[in-house]
Amino acid sequence: MKTLPYKLTSIYISALLLVFPLWTGFEGYADITRAKFALYAALTLAWAAGAVISALIGRVRPKIDLPFALAVLLTLLWALFSYLASPFSPAPMGWRYDGIAMYALYAITALGVMGYGVIHKYYVNLLAISVTLCSLVAVLQLCGFNPLWLYPNGWDYYGAGVWYSGSFLGTIGNTNLLGAFMSLSCPLLGFSAIEGRGARFWLLLPAALGALVTALARSEAGLVGIGVSALIYIPYYVYQRNRKAARALIICLACCLFAALAALRLWDPGAGTLHEAHEILCGRVEDGFGSSRVAIWREGARLFSERPLLGGGPGSFGLRSTLEFSRYAPEGGLTFTTRADNAHSSILSLLVDAGAPGALFALAAAGVSLRRRGFSPVGASLAAYFAQSLFSTGTVFTLPLAMALMAVRREEG
C-alpha cells in the first residue's frame, strides 16, 4: 500500500503518453474533441480517487514542490474568482472545453503528478510509440488515404478548405494541435536519445518522423517550438562533450540566423509565411498575417482591455468575441464562416479569460517547472511547448500531457 499511489500515478502518466494521444473516439474528427475530453476526464478522476484513497490508507505523504503548487493553486483560485465574477455566464466546460472545470482537471493532474509522479525510462518509449503511430496515420492521410475512417463523408486531407473548414491530420486532429503535440514530443524523444551513458539513438527516428509530419502539416507554431528548443539545447549538449565545438556551433548558428533575417529583410518571396515575415521585418503588419492571427490577437487585446483585472471568466473568449471570417471556396461552391473563439495564443487567452493576475500565476507555474527541469529532455520539451504556445492556444488535446511533464519529478523511479 505504501507504493500504490506511485504505481497508480505511473499508470496514469503512461496512459497520457500512449493511449491518450492515439484515442480518437468512434466518430473520427467529427467528434474528436469530446472523445479526448471524455478519456482525459475519466482517466484523471479514476486515478485521483485511487491515489487519494491509497495514500490515506497507507499514510503516504505527497512530495510537494511548494512554489509550483502555490502557482497552480493560485491560478485555479483566481480563475474560479474570475468565473464567479463574470457577467458573461460562461459554461463550466467553456466554449471549447476551456472553462473552469478544465482548470480544475488540469490542477488535479499537476498537483497529483507533483506529489506521486517520478520519471521512468520507459515513459519515453511509450511516447515514441504514440508519436510513431500518429505520424504514420498522418503520412497515410497525406498520401490520400483515410485510415481509421477519421474523415467523414468519404473526405480526405485534401478536402480541407474545399469541403470542410480547417485542416486535420493524425490522431490529434487539427494540424495546429498536431504541431503542439509534436513540439512537446519531438524534443523529449530527440534529447532522450543522446542523454546519459545508455544512449538510445533509435529514439531519433520517431523524433525525426514527428518533426517531418509537423513540417508537412505546415504547422508553423509547432516548427517554431521545435526550432527554439533545438537552438537552445543542442549547443548545451555539445558543450557537455566539447566546449570548443559548442562555442563554434553557437557562433555559426548566430551567423546563420543573422544572415537568414538579413536575406529575408532584403528579399520578398512574394507569398506565404516567408512573405509575411518579410513584411513584418519591414514594419508592415496586416490583419491577415498568420492565418489571420494578427486580427485575432488585436481582438484579444481589445477584450483584455475591457476587463484587465478579472478577465471575462474561463471559457468566455468565444462568448465575447465578435470577430468573424468568411471565405468562398469555388472548388466546392461553399462559403465557410468561422468565428474567433480563442486567442491563438495561450498567454493572450489567459489574459482575456482570467485577467492579468491569472496569467501571471500561470506564467509563474510554467517558469518554476522550466527552471526545475533545466537542461534535460523534459526541459527541452517544455521549452518547445511554451514557445509554440505563444502562437497557439492550449487545449485538452495537449495540456494534460504538458501539465504532467511540468509536474513530474526528475528522479528515476
N, C-alpha and C positions, 0 to 999 in steps of 0.2 A: 504493500500500500504506500510505502514511503516514496517509491519511484513512479507510481501510477500517474500522477499529474504530469510528470515529464514525458512519460510514454504516450499519454493521450495528446500532449502538445506536439510531439514528434509526428504522430499520425496526422494531426490536423495540418501541420506545415507541409507534410508530404502530399496531402490531398490538394492543397493550394498550388503546389508546384507541378503536380502531374495530372490530376483529374480535372481541376477547375479550368485550366486553360483550354482543355480539349472538349469540355462539355458544351454542347450547342442546343440541348433540348430536342424536342421531336418535331418542331416546325421550322427548323432552319433559321435563316436570317429574319424571317417574318416575325419571330418572337424570341430572338436570342437574348435580348436584354433581360426579359422576365426570367428566362431559363437560368442565366448566370446569377441573377439575384437570388432566385429560389434555392439554388445549390449552395451559394455562399451563406445565406441566412441559416439554412438547415445545418450545414457543417459547423458554423460558428456557435449557434445556440446549443447544439448537442455536445460539442467539445467543451464549451464554457460550463455547462451544467455538470458534466462528468468531472472536469478538472476541479471545480469548486467543491463538489461533494467528496471526491477522493482526498483533496487537500485538507478538508475539515476533519475527515475521519482519521487520516494518517498524521494530522498536525504538521503538515508540510508547509512551511512559510515560503512565500514567493521571494525571488530575488528582485529587489527594487532599485531601479535607476532613477533616483529622486528627480533630477532636472527633467528627464524625459517624461516621467509620469506626471509631474506638475504641468508641463506644457500640454500634454494630451488632455488632462482633466480640465485645464483652463479653457482650452479650445472647445471642448464639449459643453462646458457650463456657459460660456459666452454665447455659443451657438444656440443653446436652449433659451437663454435670456432674449436673444435676438428673435428667436422663433415666437416666444410668448408675447413679445412687444410688437410683432409685425402687424401692420394694418392690412396686409395683403392676403392673409389666411392661407398660407401655403400648406399643402397636404403633408402629413408626416413623412410620406415616402418621397415628396418633392415632385417636381415636374418630370424628371427623368431619372428617378432613383438617386436623387441628390438632396433629400430632405433630412430633417433632424433624426429620423430613425436610422438613416445610413451613418450619420455622425456617431451615433451610439454603437452601431455594429463595428465600425472601424476602431472606435476606442476600446471595445472589448477585445478585438484582435490584437491591438497594440499592447494593451496592459497585460493581457493573458500570456502572450508570447514573451513579453519582457520578463514576466515572473517565472515561467517554467520552460522557456524555449532555449535550446542551445544549438549550435551549428554542428551538423553531422556531414561527413564527406559524401554520403550517398544522396544528400539533397541535390547536389549539383548534377548527379547522374539522372535523377528524376526530371529535373528541369531540362536536361539535354534531350530526353525522350520526348517531352511535350513540345519543345521547340522544333525538333526534327519532324514530328508528325504534323504539327500545324503548318510548317513550311512546305512539306510535301503536298499537303492538301492545296496550299496556295499555288504551288508550281503546276499542279494538275489543272487548277482553275485558270491559270494564265495560259495554259495550252488549249483552253476552250472546253474543258470537261466540267462536269458538275458532280464531283464526288460527294457522297453523303447527302445528295439532293438538297444542298443548303439553299440554292437559289430556287424560288418558287416559280410556277407557271412555265417551266421549261427555259427560263432565262439563264444567262451565264454572265461571267465577269464583264464581257464587252457590251452588255446591255446597260451599263452604268451611264446615266445621263441621257439615255435613249428611251428605255422602257421603265426605268425606275431612278429615283434620286439617290445620290450617294454612291460610294464605291466600297465593295465588300470582298474580303479575301480571308482564307484560312478559317480556323476555328474561333477566331476572335471577332471577326465581322468587319466593321468599319475600318478602312485602311489606316486612318489616323490612330485608332485604338490599337490596331495591329502594330504600328510603329512604336507606340508607347510600350507595349508588351515586349517587343524586341529590344528596345533601348534599355529596359530593365534586365533582360535575359542575356543578351549577347556579351556585354562586358563581364558579367558574372561568370559565364562559361569560358570566355577567352582568357581572362586573367587567372581563373582557377586552373586552367590548363598548364600554366607555366610557373605557378607558385609552389614553393617548397621543394623538398628533395624528391618526393614521389610525384613528379610532374605527370600529368595525364594529357598528353598532347592531342589525343583523339577528340577532346572537347573543343578543339579549334574548328573541327568540321561542322558541328551544329551551330557554333557561333558564326562562322562564315556564311553558312546557309541562311541563317536568320537575318544577317546583315544584307545579303543579296536580295532576299524577299522584301525587306524594307525598302531597298532601292527600287526594285521593280514595281512595288506598290506606290512609288512616288510619295512616300510619307516623309516630307521634308523635316517635320519636327522630330521624328524618330532618328533620322540621319544626323540631325544636329546633336541629339543626345549621345549617340554612339561616337560621333566625331569629337565632341568635347571630352568625353571620357578617355578616348584614345590619346588625345593631345596632352592630357594631364598625367595619365597613369603609365603610358608606355615609357616616357623618359624616366619615370621613377623606377620602374622595374629594370630598365637598362642601367640606371645609376647604381643599383644594388650589386651589379656584376662588373661594371666597368665605368668608372666615373668620367674618364676622358671621353669615352664613346658617348656617354649621356650628354655631356656638355656640347659635343659636336652635333648631336642629334637635335638638341634644343635650338642651337644656332641655325641649323639647317631648316628646322620646322618654322622658326620665326621668319627667316628669309623667304621661304616658300609662301607663307601666309601673307607677308607684306607684298610680295610680287603678285600674288593672286588678286589681292584687293586693289593694287595699283592698276593691273590689267583690266579688272572689271570696272574700275572707275573711268578708264580711257576708252574701253570698247563696249559697245552696246550690242548684245546678242540679238536684240530685236523682239524677242518674245520669251515667255516662260519665266521661271523663278530667277534665272540669272539676269534677265532684263529688269525685273523688279528690283533686284539687288543693286544693279547699276543705277537705276533711277533714285533709289534711296541714298546711295553714296553721293549722288549729285544733288541731294537735298530736295528731291521731288517725291512726294508720297501721295498715293491715290487710295481711295477707299476700297477699290477692287483688289489691291495687292494681297497676296497670301490667301487666295480663295476668299476674298472679302473680309479677311481677318481685321484689317485696319478699320473698316466700317464697324465691325462688331466690337473692337476694342474702344472705339470712340463712344459707342452706345453704352458699353460697360462703364466707362469713365463718367458718362452723364448720370447713370443710375447710382454710381457710388457717391457722386457729388450731392445727390438728393438726400442720402442717409449715410453720411460718412462714419458715424459712431456705431450705430446699431445694425446697419445694413437692413435689407428687406426681409431677412429670415432665410434659413437654409431652404433651397428649392424655389426661391422666388424670382430668379432671373427671368424665366420664361413667362411668368405672370406679369412682369413689369415692362419687359421689352416690347417696343412697337416696331422694331426693325424687321422688315420682310424683304425677301429676294424672289424675283420671278424670272424664269428663263424658258424660252421656247426651244424645243428640240425638234428641228424639221425632219430628222430621220424617222422619228416615231409619231410625229404630229401631235406631241403632247406639250403642255405647259406645266412646268414644275414651279410650285410656290413653296418656299420654306421660310420658317420664322427663326430668328436668332433666339434660341432657348438656352444657350450657355455662352460664356465669355471667350471660349477657345484660349484660355489662359488660366491656369489654376490659381495664381495669385490674384488675378482680377476677379475671378469667380468668388474667392474668399472675401475680397473687399466688398463686393456687391451684396453677397448673401449674409456675411457676418460682421461687416464693418471693419475698420482698421484694427481694433483690439483683437478680434477673432483671427484676422490674417496674421498679426504679429505673433500670437500664441502658436499658430500652426507653423509659421516660419521658425519659431524657436524649437519646436519639436523636430523639424527637419534638420536644423543646424546642429542640435545635440546629437542626433543619430549619425549625421555625416561625420562629425568630429570623433565620435566614439569608434566608428568603423575605420576611419583614417585611410591609409593606403593599403587597402585589402580588396579582394574581389568584390565583396559586398559594398565597400565604399565606392568602387568604380561603378557598380550597378546603380547605386543611389545617385551618384553624381550625374550619370547619364539620364536617369529618370527625371531628376529635378530640372536639368537643362531643357529637356524636351517639354516639360510641363509648363514652361513659360509660353509655349505656343499651342498647348493642348490642355483640355480640362480633365482632371482626374475623375474616373467613373468606376462603377462596380466591376468593370472588366479588368482593371489593373490595380486599383487601390488596395484590395485585400492582400495581394502579394507584396505590394510596396510597403504596406504597414507592417507586415510580418518581417520583412527584411530590415526595416528601420528598427524594430524592437528586439530581434534575436541577438543573443549574446555570442561573442566570438569564440568562447571556449569550445573545444571539441568535446562532444558528448560520447 
